[in-house]
C-alpha cells in the first residue's frame, strides 16, 4: 500500500495535516490524556484505515509508545499497509487463554507496534463483544502511551458500536464528495446511544492547499 505519506513523504501537506490532527487530539480532553482512540467511518466509502495508520505513525514520531490495533475483523488492512504477517493477531488472541501473550509486532516506525486482525473469524461481533476484548483493550492501553483502534464502519455492522465505549474517544472519518450526510448523522446518533465520546471528525480526499503548507521551510 502507498497510503502512508507520513512515512513516504513526511514534508508533504498531507503529512503536515496529520501532525496537526495529532496536536488537536492532544488537547481533546483538557487535563486528561487521551490513552485510547477508536477510528471509524460511518460507511465503507471513507478510508478510516489509512487515517488510523498515519495518525499512529505521527504519534510514534513524536516519541510516544503507540500500539495500532486492527479491530476490523471483516476487512483488515493494517498488516498489508505495514507489510507484516497476519497469521496471528486479534482474533487468535481473543480465542486463546491469554497465557501466550499478545502477538504484537514491531513496525518500521520506532515506537509503533501493531496487533493485526488475525485470521478472519466466523463470529466477529461476538468476539468483539466478549469480556476478553474488554480486558485486551485495557491491557494494550496499559502498554502504550496511545492505543489507536481501527474499527469497521459504524452504519455497516455493529462491531464499531461495541468497541466505541471501550475507548477514551472516537474519531469519525468522512470522505469529501462521497460520505453521505444521513450516514454521518446516523453514526453520530449511534455513538451517542452507546455512550461513546465523539471527539471530532476528519475529512479526507480534500485537495491540500500547497500554498498553505509547502512554501514554508
C-alpha positions in Angstrom: 0.0 0.0 0.0 1.1 3.5 -0.7 -1.2 5.5 1.6 1.4 6.3 4.3 2.5 9.8 3.3 3.7 10.3 6.9 6.4 7.8 6.0 7.0 8.2 2.3 6.6 12.0 2.0 6.9 13.4 5.5 7.3 17.0 4.2 4.1 16.9 2.2 0.9 18.8 3.0 -0.9 15.6 3.9 1.7 14.6 6.4 1.6 18.0 8.0 -2.2 17.7 8.2 -1.8 14.5 10.2 0.7 16.3 12.5 -1.9 19.0 13.0 -4.5 16.3 13.8 -2.1 14.8 16.4 -1.8 18.2 18.0 -5.5 18.8 18.1 -6.2 15.4 19.7 -3.6 16.2 22.4 -6.0 18.9 23.6 -9.2 16.9 23.0 -9.6 16.1 26.7 -8.3 19.0 28.8 -6.5 17.9 31.9 -6.8 14.2 31.0 -4.5 12.5 28.5 -6.0 10.5 25.6 -5.0 6.9 26.2 -7.1 5.2 23.6 -8.7 6.3 20.4 -11.2 4.5 18.1 -11.1 5.5 14.4 -14.0 4.6 12.2 -16.2 5.8 9.4 -20.0 5.9 9.0 -19.8 3.7 5.9 -17.2 1.9 3.8 -16.8 4.9 1.5 -14.1 6.5 3.6 -10.6 5.0 4.2 -10.5 5.1 8.0 -7.7 2.5 8.0 -5.3 5.0 6.3 -6.2 7.7 8.9 -5.6 5.3 11.8 -2.3 4.2 10.4 -0.9 7.7 9.6 -2.1 9.0 12.9 -0.3 6.1 14.6 2.9 6.9 12.6 3.0 10.6 13.5 2.2 9.9 17.1 5.1 7.5 17.3 7.3 10.0 15.6 6.6 12.3 18.5 8.4 9.8 20.7 5.4 8.2 22.1 4.8 4.5 22.6 2.0 3.7 20.2 0.0 0.5 19.5 -2.2 0.2 16.5 -4.9 -2.4 16.8 -6.6 -3.6 13.6 -10.1 -4.5 15.0 -11.6 -4.7 11.6 -12.1 -8.4 11.6 -14.1 -8.4 8.3 -11.9 -6.3 6.0 -8.5 -5.9 7.7 -5.8 -3.8 6.1 -3.1 -2.8 8.5 -1.0 -5.9 8.0 -0.9 -5.1 4.3 -0.1 -1.5 4.9 2.9 -2.3 7.1 4.0 -5.4 5.3 3.5 -7.8 8.3 2.3 -11.3 8.8 -1.4 -11.8 9.8 -1.2 -15.5 10.8 -1.7 -14.5 14.4 -3.5 -11.4 15.7 -6.6 -10.1 17.5 -8.9 -12.9 16.6 -6.4 -15.6 17.7 -5.7 -13.6 20.9 -9.4 -13.5 21.7 -9.9 -17.2 21.4 -6.7 -18.1 23.3 -6.5 -18.3 27.1 -4.1 -15.3 27.2 -1.1 -17.3 28.6 0.9 -16.9 25.4 0.7 -13.1 25.5 -0.4 -10.8 22.7 1.1 -11.2 19.2 2.2 -7.6 18.9 4.6 -6.9 16.0 7.2 -4.2 15.7 6.9 -2.0 12.6 9.5 0.0 10.7 8.5 3.0 12.8 10.3 3.2 16.1 7.9 3.2 19.0 5.0 1.8 16.9 3.7 -1.7 17.3 0.8 -3.4 15.5 -1.6 -6.0 16.6 -3.0 -7.3 13.3 -6.6 -8.6 12.9 -5.5 -12.3 12.7 -7.4 -15.0 10.8 -10.9 -14.0 9.9 -13.4 -15.5 12.4 -16.9 -16.6 11.7 -18.3 -14.5 14.5 -16.6 -11.1 14.6 -19.3 -9.3 16.6 -19.4 -12.0 19.3 -15.7 -11.8 19.7 -15.6 -8.1 19.9 -18.4 -8.0 22.5 -16.6 -10.5 24.8 -15.2 -9.8 28.2 -11.8 -10.9 26.8 -12.0 -8.0 24.3 -12.5 -5.5 27.2 -9.6 -7.0 29.0 -7.4 -6.9 25.9 -8.1 -3.2 25.3 -7.2 -2.5 28.9 -4.0 -4.5 28.6 -3.0 -2.7 25.4 -3.8 0.7 26.8 -1.5 -0.1 29.8 1.3 -1.0 27.5 1.3 2.2 25.4 1.0 6.0 25.6 -1.7 5.8 22.9 -3.7 2.9 21.6 -5.3 3.5 18.2 -8.1 1.1 17.2 -9.0 0.7 13.6 -12.7 -0.3 13.6 -15.2 -1.2 10.9 -17.8 1.3 9.6 -20.5 2.2 12.1 -23.5 2.0 9.8 -22.5 -1.2 8.0 -22.1 -3.5 11.0 -22.4 -3.4 14.8 -18.7 -4.0 15.5 -17.6 -0.4 16.0 -20.6 0.4 18.2 -19.5 -2.5 20.5 -15.9 -1.1 20.7 -16.6 2.6 20.9 -17.5 2.8 24.6 -14.2 1.0 25.5 -12.1 3.8 24.1 -11.5 7.2 25.6 -12.7 8.8 22.4 -13.9 8.3 18.8 -12.6 9.9 15.6 -15.0 9.8 12.7 -13.6 9.7 9.2 -15.5 11.2 6.3 -14.6 11.3 2.6 -15.2 14.6 0.7 -17.8 14.2 -2.1 -18.6 10.6 -1.1 -19.7 10.3 2.5 -23.4 10.8 2.9 -24.9 13.3 5.3 -27.5 10.8 6.6 -24.8 8.2 7.3 -22.8 10.7 9.3 -25.9 11.7 11.3 -26.7 8.0 11.9 -23.2 7.3 13.0 -23.2 10.2 15.5 -26.6 9.1 16.9 -25.3 5.5 17.3 -22.2 6.7 19.2 -24.4 8.8 21.5 -26.7 5.8 22.2 -23.8 3.6 23.3 -22.3 6.3 25.5 -19.1 6.8 23.4 -17.3 10.1 23.3 -17.1 11.6 19.8 -14.0 13.8 19.7 -14.5 15.1 16.2 -14.4 14.2 12.5 -11.7 14.1 9.8 -12.5 15.0 6.2 -10.3 13.1 3.7 -9.8 13.3 0.0 -9.6 17.1 0.1 -7.1 18.7 -2.3 -4.4 20.2 0.0 -3.6 23.9 -0.3 0.1 23.8 -1.3 0.4 27.5 -0.6 -0.6 26.9 3.0 1.9 24.1 3.7 4.5 23.6 1.1 6.0 27.1 0.7 7.3 27.3 4.3 10.6 25.7 5.3 
